[in-house]
């Protein structure tokens, strides 16, 4: 092995999965040093997320308990006895038993929140975590309106965002940002009365910015918007939602997310209770909003809400149903197959990729 040029060895190692690289660290000091190098770590991540077939690296992070599910695997289906698609992830140190929520997922890091001000960054693949300091600007009371977690490549920094209501004005929200690079919180511009973001909303990270579904209020009128926070400049801006003929209130938008690398919105298709999946194919371009498919409610028995999570490599849609089950839906054949879940009650899930990124690496 020592006769291999270092560049050749690096190119070979870069194409190995994270778990295999963990074993390779034990081969020699030189391999451990190479695999632990920040340049190698970032190069491995970039190769992973730039692969056209990113689904083979993507997993569903699910709780409670914490485990991952390979939704592409045939053994992920509930009616298959093989449990090879499930991996128990354990838990980060000091992780409490109750009151934990998922704030976001980015580049292999999962951000968890306990109550309203205790945040943990965790890479469940390499078993490293970081407990963030308590935000210093929190009001003495008030509820946490919205939050999020993401990465901005222009500054190479991971940031956590939280927005509790102000003590004096329940319609004004203090916005606090934690920088992993600076290891500290800072307060940025507040959200004022005319802009409303859904209570408890979790941001979707794309193009170095976090996005929430909100509305702009002007007198008696209210219009839906997507509120974007650039994690580099820490400035807010607004992105229009799809421009549809809404004269008869036949369509309304809810549940902002991301599907296969694009911002996505769900639409209520009039009185039928069917759900449309829209994606913004070209980021920031309103004309690029496209309705991909409509999910007929009749195909999902006794369902109150649907949250599409991902399109699989063969075109199935992975869907969270009522926070109680996760299914793969084949739109052409109108078939629904349940995926394995270990949670006994409510399910929380988010997509993540396996990576070498450490929350303690800054």
Secondary structure, 3 states (H helix, E strand, C coil): CCCCCHHHHHHHHHCCCHHHHHHHCCCCHHHHHHHHCHHHHHHHHHHHHHCCCHHHCEEEEEECCCEEECCCCHHHECCCCCCCCEEECCCCCCCCCCCEEEEEEECCEEEEEECCCEEEEEECCCCEEEECCCCCCCCCCCCEEEEEEEEECCCCEEEEEEEEECCCCCCCEEEEEEECCCCEEEEEEEECCCEEECCCEECEEECCEEEEEEEEEECCEEEEEEEEEECCCCCEEEEECCCCCCCCCCEEEEEEEEECCEEEEEEEEHHHCCEEEEEECCCCCHHHEEEEEEECHHHCCCCCCEEEEEECCCCCEEEEECCCEEEEEECCCCEEEEECCCCCCCCEEEEEECCCCCCCCC
